[in-house]
Amino acid sequence: MKPSRGSKRPPTKAPNPKKKKEKASGFPAKEDQELGDNEKIPLTKSVKRRKAKGDLPSVSKKTTSQDSWRPMPPSTISAVENILDLSILATLALKRAGKKESQEHLNIIKNKVLAHCAQLKVPAQKRGDLIHSTQRHQEETKKSELGKMTLNSLKADLKAVVGVLERTEEQTVSLQQICSKLRDELEEEEKKAKQILEISDQCVLKLPSLLPQKEEITFETRLQKIIPQCECEMTAQKLGIILQKPVTTQDAQVLLLQAQKHADHLFPSLSSGATYEDEVETHFS
């Protein structure tokens, strides 16, 4: 046993080497390690104090901030609705069958989401953010209106192009029919022409060629050969007397014409370019 001390102070204990090592290394004691068993990083004194006091200030801040929340504004709900509509259209474009049922199902989901958004409370937007969002919304509405206008113009142009194509197709069909009719008529005409050529080849007369005449004899020389020279003056006087009579003029003209025809028939090789009819007409005129 140790001897009792004079003072009432408890006896000092020997220094613990483990505590010295922990203080030198900066790691917490066993009690602190038991509190932070699940954490790899050791806890500092400030963390201990916060844990001792509790997280009451953060909870109070959350409650105060949630009290300032307001329902979602209609502009935001309309923006959400536009986004959902675009998403529905994009989804339906990917499907080939059952579009009607899918559209009804997606519209039901959209209505439920919009109803939930109308009841949902959100943090109040700041003035700058609100102005920026309104400006952005206006820009998007302008862009959508411009896109609708361009889409309508493109639809009108497409309808016009389709109409022109239909008319051109009708014209091509009618032209093809006309061409086929003309082709048939041309074939018929070619057949008729071949038949006519065959008939004309069969009906060609093969006559012997005439001997070439060395000299062309006029009507006067022919008369001189037919009528003797001694009687020429007498016949000329008789013809003059006959022709001077008005009653017998027409008969004489007919007689001379008949004589000319018979002479041409009897002597075809002696006929000249000018006929006797012309000479008689010039004489009587």
C-alpha positions as CSV (number, residue, x, y, z in Angstrom):
1,M,0.0,0.0,0.0
2,K,1.0,3.6,-0.8
3,P,1.3,5.9,2.2
4,S,-1.6,8.4,2.6
5,R,-0.9,11.9,1.5
6,G,-1.4,15.0,3.6
7,S,-3.9,16.7,1.2
8,K,-7.2,15.4,0.2
9,R,-6.4,15.6,-3.5
10,P,-6.7,12.2,-5.2
11,P,-3.6,10.6,-6.2
12,T,-2.3,11.3,-9.7
13,K,-2.4,8.6,-12.3
14,A,0.3,7.6,-14.6
15,P,0.2,9.2,-18.0
16,N,-1.5,7.2,-20.7
17,P,0.7,6.8,-23.8
18,K,-2.2,6.2,-26.1
19,K,-3.8,9.6,-25.4
20,K,-0.5,11.3,-26.1
21,K,-0.2,9.5,-29.5
22,E,-3.8,10.5,-30.4
23,K,-3.2,14.1,-29.5
24,A,0.0,14.2,-31.5
25,S,-1.6,12.6,-34.5
26,G,-4.8,14.7,-34.3
27,F,-7.2,11.8,-34.2
28,P,-10.2,11.9,-31.8
29,A,-10.5,9.8,-28.7
30,K,-12.4,6.5,-28.3
31,E,-15.7,8.2,-27.6
32,D,-15.5,10.3,-30.7
33,Q,-14.6,7.3,-32.7
34,E,-17.6,5.5,-31.4
35,L,-19.8,8.3,-32.6
36,G,-18.2,8.3,-36.0
37,D,-17.8,4.6,-36.6
38,N,-19.7,4.8,-39.9
39,E,-17.6,7.7,-41.2
40,K,-14.1,7.4,-42.6
41,I,-13.2,11.1,-42.0
42,P,-12.8,11.9,-38.2
43,L,-15.2,14.4,-36.7
44,T,-14.0,17.8,-35.5
45,K,-15.2,19.6,-32.4
46,S,-17.5,21.9,-34.4
47,V,-19.3,18.9,-35.8
48,K,-19.7,17.5,-32.4
49,R,-21.2,20.7,-31.1
50,R,-23.6,20.8,-34.1
51,K,-24.7,17.2,-33.4
52,A,-25.2,18.0,-29.8
53,K,-27.4,21.0,-30.5
54,G,-29.3,19.2,-33.4
55,D,-30.3,20.4,-36.8
56,L,-33.2,22.5,-35.7
57,P,-32.1,25.7,-37.6
58,S,-32.1,23.9,-41.0
59,V,-35.5,22.4,-40.4
60,S,-36.9,25.8,-39.4
61,K,-35.4,27.3,-42.6
62,K,-37.0,24.7,-44.8
63,T,-40.4,25.2,-43.2
64,T,-40.2,29.0,-43.6
65,S,-39.1,28.6,-47.3
66,Q,-41.9,26.1,-48.1
67,D,-44.4,28.5,-46.5
68,S,-43.4,31.1,-49.1
69,W,-44.1,28.7,-52.0
70,R,-47.0,29.5,-54.3
71,P,-49.1,27.5,-56.8
72,M,-47.6,27.0,-60.2
73,P,-48.5,30.0,-62.5
74,P,-50.7,29.4,-65.6
75,S,-47.9,30.4,-67.9
76,T,-45.7,27.6,-66.6
77,I,-48.6,25.1,-66.8
78,S,-49.2,26.2,-70.5
79,A,-45.5,25.7,-71.2
80,V,-45.7,22.2,-69.7
81,E,-48.8,21.5,-71.7
82,N,-47.0,22.6,-74.9
83,I,-44.0,20.4,-74.1
84,L,-46.3,17.4,-73.4
85,D,-48.2,18.0,-76.7
86,L,-44.9,18.0,-78.7
87,S,-43.8,14.9,-76.9
88,I,-47.1,13.2,-77.7
89,L,-46.8,14.1,-81.4
90,A,-43.2,12.8,-81.5
91,T,-44.2,9.6,-79.9
92,L,-47.2,9.0,-82.2
93,A,-44.9,9.7,-85.3
94,L,-42.8,6.7,-84.3
95,K,-45.8,4.3,-84.2
96,R,-47.3,2.8,-87.3
97,A,-50.4,1.1,-85.8
98,G,-52.7,1.8,-82.9
99,K,-52.1,5.5,-83.0
100,K,-55.7,6.4,-81.9
101,E,-55.5,4.2,-78.7
102,S,-52.0,5.5,-77.9
103,Q,-53.1,9.1,-78.3
104,E,-56.1,8.7,-76.0
105,H,-53.8,7.0,-73.4
106,L,-51.2,9.8,-73.6
107,N,-53.9,12.5,-73.4
108,I,-55.2,11.0,-70.2
109,I,-51.7,11.0,-68.7
110,K,-51.2,14.6,-69.9
111,N,-54.4,15.7,-68.2
112,K,-53.4,14.0,-65.0
113,V,-50.0,15.7,-65.0
114,L,-51.5,19.1,-65.7
115,A,-54.0,18.6,-62.9
116,H,-51.2,17.7,-60.5
117,C,-49.2,20.7,-61.7
118,A,-52.2,23.0,-61.0
119,Q,-52.2,21.8,-57.4
120,L,-48.5,21.8,-56.9
121,K,-46.7,24.5,-55.0
122,V,-43.4,25.8,-56.3
123,P,-40.9,28.4,-55.0
124,A,-41.7,31.9,-56.0
125,Q,-39.7,33.1,-59.0
126,K,-37.6,36.2,-58.7
127,R,-38.5,39.3,-60.7
128,G,-35.5,38.9,-63.1
129,D,-36.2,35.2,-63.7
130,L,-39.9,36.0,-64.3
131,I,-39.1,38.7,-66.8
132,H,-36.6,36.4,-68.6
133,S,-39.1,33.6,-68.7
134,T,-41.9,35.8,-70.1
135,Q,-39.5,37.2,-72.7
136,R,-38.5,33.7,-73.6
137,H,-42.2,32.6,-73.7
138,Q,-43.0,35.5,-76.1
139,E,-40.1,34.6,-78.3
140,E,-41.2,31.0,-78.4
141,T,-44.8,32.0,-79.2
142,K,-43.6,34.2,-82.1
143,K,-41.4,31.4,-83.4
144,S,-44.4,29.0,-83.2
145,E,-46.6,31.4,-85.0
146,L,-44.0,31.9,-87.7
147,G,-43.6,28.2,-88.0
148,K,-47.4,27.7,-88.4
149,M,-47.4,30.4,-91.1
150,T,-44.6,28.8,-93.0
151,L,-46.2,25.4,-92.5
152,N,-49.5,26.7,-94.0
153,S,-47.7,28.3,-96.9
154,L,-45.9,25.0,-97.6
155,K,-49.2,23.1,-97.4
156,A,-50.7,25.5,-99.9
157,D,-47.7,25.2,-102.2
158,L,-47.8,21.4,-101.9
159,K,-51.5,21.4,-102.8
160,A,-50.8,23.6,-105.9
161,V,-48.0,21.3,-106.9
162,V,-50.2,18.2,-106.5
163,G,-52.9,19.9,-108.6
164,V,-50.4,20.7,-111.3
165,L,-49.1,17.1,-111.3
166,E,-52.6,15.7,-111.5
167,R,-53.4,18.0,-114.5
168,T,-50.2,17.1,-116.3
169,E,-50.9,13.4,-115.7
170,E,-54.4,13.8,-117.2
171,Q,-52.9,15.7,-120.2
172,T,-50.3,13.0,-120.7
173,V,-53.0,10.3,-120.6
174,S,-55.1,12.3,-123.2
175,L,-52.0,12.9,-125.4
176,Q,-51.2,9.2,-125.3
177,Q,-54.7,8.3,-126.4
178,I,-54.5,10.8,-129.3
179,C,-51.0,9.5,-130.3
180,S,-52.4,5.9,-130.3
181,K,-55.3,7.0,-132.5
182,L,-53.0,8.9,-134.9
183,R,-50.7,5.9,-135.0
184,D,-53.6,3.6,-136.0
185,E,-54.8,6.1,-138.6
186,L,-51.2,6.3,-140.0
187,E,-51.0,2.5,-140.2
188,E,-54.3,2.4,-142.1
189,E,-53.2,5.1,-144.5
190,E,-49.9,3.2,-145.1
191,K,-51.9,0.1,-145.9
192,K,-54.1,2.0,-148.3
193,A,-51.1,3.6,-150.0
194,K,-49.5,0.2,-150.5
195,Q,-52.7,-1.2,-152.0
196,I,-52.9,1.8,-154.4
197,L,-49.3,1.4,-155.4
198,E,-49.9,-2.3,-156.1
199,I,-52.9,-1.5,-158.2
200,S,-51.1,1.2,-160.1
201,D,-48.2,-1.1,-160.8
202,Q,-50.7,-3.7,-162.2
203,C,-52.5,-1.1,-164.4
204,V,-49.5,0.4,-166.1
205,L,-49.8,0.3,-169.9
206,K,-46.6,-0.7,-171.7
207,L,-46.9,1.0,-175.1
208,P,-44.1,1.1,-177.7
209,S,-42.2,4.3,-177.8
210,L,-42.8,6.8,-180.7
211,L,-40.2,7.5,-183.2
212,P,-38.6,10.9,-182.8
213,Q,-39.7,13.4,-185.5
214,K,-37.0,15.3,-187.3
215,E,-39.0,18.3,-188.3
216,E,-42.2,19.8,-186.9
217,I,-44.7,20.4,-189.6
218,T,-47.2,23.3,-189.2
219,F,-50.9,23.3,-190.1
220,E,-50.2,25.4,-193.1
221,T,-47.7,23.0,-194.6
222,R,-50.1,20.2,-194.0
223,L,-52.9,22.0,-195.9
224,Q,-50.4,22.6,-198.7
225,K,-49.6,18.9,-198.9
226,I,-53.3,17.9,-198.8
227,I,-54.6,20.6,-201.2
228,P,-52.9,21.0,-204.5
229,Q,-51.2,24.3,-205.2
230,C,-53.3,25.2,-208.1
231,E,-56.5,24.9,-206.1
232,C,-55.2,26.8,-203.0
233,E,-56.3,30.2,-204.2
234,M,-59.7,28.9,-205.2
235,T,-60.4,27.2,-201.8
236,A,-59.2,30.3,-199.9
237,Q,-61.6,32.5,-201.9
238,K,-64.4,30.1,-201.2
239,L,-63.6,29.9,-197.5
240,G,-63.5,33.7,-197.4
241,I,-66.9,34.0,-199.0
242,I,-68.4,31.4,-196.7
243,L,-66.9,33.1,-193.6
244,Q,-68.2,36.5,-194.7
245,K,-71.8,35.2,-194.6
246,P,-73.2,35.8,-191.0
247,V,-75.7,32.9,-191.2
248,T,-73.2,30.3,-192.1
249,T,-70.4,31.6,-189.9
250,Q,-71.3,29.3,-187.0
251,D,-71.7,26.3,-189.2
252,A,-68.4,27.0,-190.9
253,Q,-66.7,27.3,-187.6
254,V,-68.1,24.0,-186.4
255,L,-67.1,22.4,-189.8
256,L,-63.5,23.7,-189.5
257,L,-63.2,22.4,-185.9
258,Q,-64.4,19.0,-186.9
259,A,-62.0,19.0,-189.8
260,Q,-59.2,19.9,-187.4
261,K,-60.1,17.1,-185.0
262,H,-60.1,14.6,-187.9
263,A,-56.8,15.8,-189.2
264,D,-55.3,15.5,-185.7
265,H,-56.6,12.1,-185.4
266,L,-55.3,11.0,-188.8
267,F,-52.0,12.8,-188.5
268,P,-51.0,12.9,-184.8
269,S,-47.3,13.3,-185.6
270,L,-47.9,16.5,-187.6
271,S,-49.8,18.3,-184.9
272,S,-48.1,21.5,-183.6
273,G,-48.2,23.2,-180.2
274,A,-51.0,25.6,-181.2
275,T,-54.3,24.0,-182.2
276,Y,-56.5,25.0,-185.0
277,E,-59.2,25.9,-182.6
278,D,-57.1,28.8,-181.4
279,E,-56.5,30.0,-184.9
280,V,-60.2,29.8,-185.7
281,E,-61.2,31.7,-182.6
282,T,-58.6,34.4,-183.4
283,H,-59.8,34.6,-186.9
284,F,-63.5,35.0,-186.0
285,S,-62.8,37.3,-183.1
